């Protein structure tokens, strides 16, 4: 379950430095004529149309809970244009390396999105169609994201896997952080591109602050107005230490109560508006440890591009019918055995904080002991889970496997940025 219908997923690669379009540009963006006015950018001879921009902007809007009005789409379009330029560069590199993303991988990703949003199979297509978003817009984005990950793994090669020394060093660094204070911060950045515009930028920042203090949700406002890389994650910077922030911002954060919205903070390049979401000390929170039982029913034929068929639906209905009679974890284990024990019934202790994706974490967090979950459909089968016991434990360092995953993710992210920078420098990009 790797994908969820949120800005963090559907706009995972959406970029930075938005600039507002005038209303006349939106009229061009909505045109379907093939003349030059319909061209938003050309990347190494490959055209990105304004129709592409509007379709992706609609996808972003609905994924962040925004109303996709013409005005809203116009505000999002500059961000989306930058992203589609980068994704075109990624696609060109994917094709250059002859990387092929299987349709089954796309189907699995779509299935995970539907599960994470409590949508029935095929519900995502219906949901997007109702919002005026072509389903191919999502499929193409997922294909590029999956293909780009393969490219990055190819480029990194053997260097991707951390050595025992790398894991030991990361573990030492995590130990050193225990007891340190971290701050969960969100930001909205208003740029000042010309010193003569400083006063107007500050006034605009104060207008945004007025909206926030009047009750406007910070993530929604950040998506609309922030021009920082964090904009399309709702401005969320996650947990950071003060030393990771601009000194002026750090000084404000250190004094703010949780939930407060700052006044405009002058930083290099513009003004920051920050909100303090939470404060904690690393390694002091008790962990929730779950003991669960799962029953997995494999499909004879994996789900294909066309979605769930009669054969898979029959397996799902059979598992659900049996799960409804389960009263205990041994009952779930017996059901799992009746389907061939394709997956172990007892996966061992589960640290709730490490469960991903967040949608599955929420399922487990809200599932009372002794109750079966809703069916969790994957490409190769369907499962139900039951919480057998829930305990709390003192915090501990991540396992070596989790630490290895952290290092791999960091290396992939760094390589992605470096490779994209190189592709931009070697490319011809024009915006008519």
N, C-alpha and C positions, 0 to 999 in steps of 0.2 A: 504494500500500500504506500506508494511513493508520491502520489499526486493528489492535490486537493484544490477545489475550485475557490481559490483565494488569490489576492494580489501576489502573495509570496510564491505561488506556483505559476498561475497563468501569466503573470508579469514578471517572472523571476529574472528575466534578462532585460527588462525594460530599463531604459537608460537615464541619462542625466541632462542637465542644462536645457530645460524647456524654455521656449520663447513663444509668446502669445501670438496667434494668427489673427489678422483682422477678419471681420465678418465676410468680406468678399472672398477670401481664400476658402472659406467653408463651402461657398457655393460651387467653387471649382471641385472641391473634394467630393461633393455629392453628385457631380456630373458623371455620366457613364460614357461620354463621347471619347473617342480614341485620340483626340487632338493633343497638342503639346500641353494644353492647360491641365490635362489629367495626369501629367507626370510629376511626381513628387521628388524623385531622385533617380540618378543613374549610377550604378555601381559596377565599374569595369564593363560597361556596355549593357548591363542588365537593368531593366526598368522597374522601379517601384511606383505604382500608381497611387493617386489619391484615394481611389476606391480601396486599395490594400490598407491604406492608413486608417480610413474610416472604419473598415471591418475590424481591424485590430483594436482601435480605440473603443469600439462598442464592446468588444470582448473584455478589455481592461475595465471599462466602466461597470459592467454587470458583475465582474469578479470582485470588485471592491465595494459593491453596494451603492454605486452612484447611479443617478438617473441619466441615461444616455441622451440628454437633450442636445440640440445643435450647438448651443453655447458650451456645454460640457465637452463635447467631442472636439470642438475647436481648441479648448484649453489643453486637452490631452494629446492632440495631434503632433505637436512638436516633439514631445517625449517619444511617442510611438515611431515617428519618422527616424529618429536617431537609432532606436532599437532595431527597426527593420533594415536599416543600413548595415548594422553590425550582424544581424542574422543572415543577411544576404552574403556578407563576407564569409560567415561560418558555413553557409550552404555551399558556396563555391569551393571552400577548402574540403568540405565533406566529399563533394563530387570529385575533386582533384585526387583525393586519396582512395577513391572507389569504395567508400564506406556505404553499406546498405543497411537501412533500418527495416527490420522485418515488420510486416503488417501485424503480426501477432504481438510485437512489443507495443505498437500503437494501441491495439485493442486492450492490452493489459493496463496501459496507462489510463485510458479512458474509463475502464472498469474501476480502477482505484479512485479516480476523481468522483465517479458516481457513488461509490461506497462512502467516501469521506463526506459527501453532502446529502446522504440519505435519499439518493435518487434511485429509482428502479432502473434496471437495465434498459438502455435506450432513452432514459429520461434526460440525459445531458443534451442529446441532439434536439429533443423537443424544447428544452429550456433555452437553448441558444437560438433556435428558429423563432421562438416567440419574441426574442429580443432583437431579431433582425440580423443575427450573426451567422454567416455561412459556416456550416460544420467544418468545411475544409480549412477555415482559418485556424481552428484549434488543432486539427490534424497536422497541418503544415508546421505549426509552432512546435508541437510535440516531436515531430520527426526531426526537426533541426536540433532541438535540445538533446534528444537521445543520440543523434549522430555526432554532435559536437562533443559529447562526453566520450564517445569512442575515439574520436580524433585526439583528444587530450590524453587518453590512456596510451594511444599509440606513440605520441610525441614523448611522453615521459618514460615509457618503456620500463626497464628494470629499476629505474630511479624512483618509480612510483611507490614501491613497497618499502616501508621503513625498516631499518636494521634494528637488531636488539638494542644497539647503542642509542638510536633515535628514540625508541620507546622509553628507555631508561631516562633519557634527558627530559622527555616530555613529562614523565611521571615526577621527576624531581621538580620541574617547574610548577606542576599542579600542587605538589606538596607545599611549595613556597607560598602559594596563594592562599592557603588555608588561614582563615582568621582575618583576611583583608576585606575591607569594605568595598562593595560594588554597588553601582547605581544603575538602575534601569531607566534609560533616558530616551526620549523622542525629540526630534528636531524638525523645524521648518526653516529653510534657508532662503533668504531674499537677497539676490545679488546686487552689487553696485558696480556696474561696468564702466561708469564714468563718474569721477568725483563730483561733477556738477549735478548729478542725479542723487546725491546722498540723501538730501532732505526728502525727496519724493519716495525713495526706497524705504526710509524710516517711517514715513507716514503710511505707506502701504503695509509695512509690518505691523504698525499699530492698529490698522483696520483689521488685519487677520487676527490679532490678539483680541480685539473686541468680539469677533465672531466666536473665538474659542471660549472666552470668559462668559459669553452669552449662552453657552451650551453646545456649540457645534462640535461634533466628534473630531478629535485631533487627527486620527488616521485619514479621515475623509478630506479634511482641509489640507493635510500634507500632500495627498495625492494630487489635489487640484493646484496647489500654489508653490510647494517647495521645489527648489531647483538643486537639491542635493542628491547624491546617489541613493540615499535612503528613502526618497520620496515615494516610490512605488511599493515600499514595504510599510507604508503609513507613517514614514518618518522614524521608524523604530530602529534604534541603535543597539538594542539588547542591553545586557549588563556590561558596564565598562567601569574601569577605575578612573579616578580623577586625572591621573597622569596621561590618560589616553585622549583627553579632551583639550580643546583650546583653553589656554589659561584663563581667559576672561569668562568662558562658559563654565569651567571648573569652579571658579570662585563663586559663581551664582548657584550652581548645583549644590555646593557644600552647605549653603545656607537655606535652601528651599525646603518647605514641607512637602511631603508626598502629595501628588495631585496638582500642585501649583503650576501656573503658567508664568513664564518669565516675561519681563519687559524686553524690548529689542536689545540684543547684545551685539556690539560691534566686534566683528571678527575680520580677519583678512578676506577681502573679496565681497563683503556684504554684512548682513545682519542675520543673526540666529535667534530663533524663538524656541525655547526648550521647555519640556514638561518632564518632571520627575515622577516616574511611575511607581518605583519601588526601591527600597534599600535593603541589602542583606549582607551578612558576613559569610564569606566563602567557607563551606564545609561545616556549617553549624545547624543546618536544617535537617530534621529527622527525615528519613527516607521511608516511603511506603513500599513494602515488599509483598507481592502477591504470589500465591500458589494457585495455579489454574489448571483446569482440565480442558482439553479440546478434542472435538470429533471432526475429522476431515473426511469428506467424501470426494474422491477423484472423479473427474469427467473422463469418459472413454475417449472423447475427442475434445481438445482444448477449444475454448471460445475463439471464434474467428472474427474477421472484420465485420461480418454481418450481425454480430451480437449473439446473445443467448438463443440457442435453438431448442427444439422440442426435447432432444436427448439430454442436454444440460439441465433444462427446466425440470425434467422428470427426476434427476438426481437431487436437485435443490429441494423439490417438494418432498421427496422421500426422507431426506435428512431432517427437514423441518418437522415433519410428522413424528419422527422418532424423538427428536429433541423436546417436543412438547410433553412427552411422557417422562422426561428425565427429572429426578428429584434430588440427585446427588452427583458428586464428581465420579464415583464408581459407575453410575449409570452412563455418564458421558464417555468414560473409558470403554464401557461395553459397546456403546454405539460405534465408537472409533474402531473397535476390533471387528465389528460386523461389516465395516467398509474396508477391511484389510490392513488396518494399522499403517496406512501409507505415510502418515506423519505420527510422531510419538504423541501419546495422549498427555503425558506430563513433560512439559518442556523445561521443568526446573524452576527455581525461584526467579521471579520477574521483578526488577526494579521499575516501578511505575514511571519514574522520571526519565528513564531511558527508552521507553516504548515509543516507536514511531510507526506511522505518521501521527500527528496530533489527534486526528479523528479517532484512531484506534485507541490511543491513550485515553481519550475521553470516554470511549465505550467501556473500557475496563474500570476507569475511575468511578463511573456512575452505575456499574453493574453490581447489584446486591449479591452477597454470597448465596449460593444455592439456586440462582436464577440463570437461565441460559440466555445468551445474547441473540440478537437478530442474526440471520445468516450473513456471513462475510464471503462474498463471491470473489474468486480470483480466476485467472485465465485457465488454470488446470484443475480447479475444483472449488468446493465450497466448504466452509467450516462454521461451527458454533463453539463458543467458549463458555465456561462457567468458572467463577471465582470460588475456590475452595476455602481459602483463608486469606486474611489481610492483616499484616503486622507492620509495626514501625521498627526501624533500626537506626543505629547511629550512622552518620554519613561515612562513606568510604570512597577511596579513589576508584575511577573507572577501571574496568578490566583491561588487560593488555590488548584484547581484541578491540574494545571500544577506543582505546588510545590510538591504536593503529588506524582505525577508521577516521579519527580526528585528524591525524597527520595526513592521511591520503586526501581527505576533503580539502585541507588547506593547500596542499600541493597542486591539486587540480584547479582550485580557484585562482591561485597565483599564475599557473601556466595559462589559464584561459585569458587572463588580463594581458599577459605578455604576448601571447600569440595574436590576440586581437589587435594590440598596438602595432605589431609588426605588419599584419595584414593591411591595416589602415594606411601605414606609411608607404606600402608598396602598391597601393591601389589608386585608381582614378575615380573620384567621387564628385559628381556634380549635382547641383540642385537648381533646376530651371527657375 
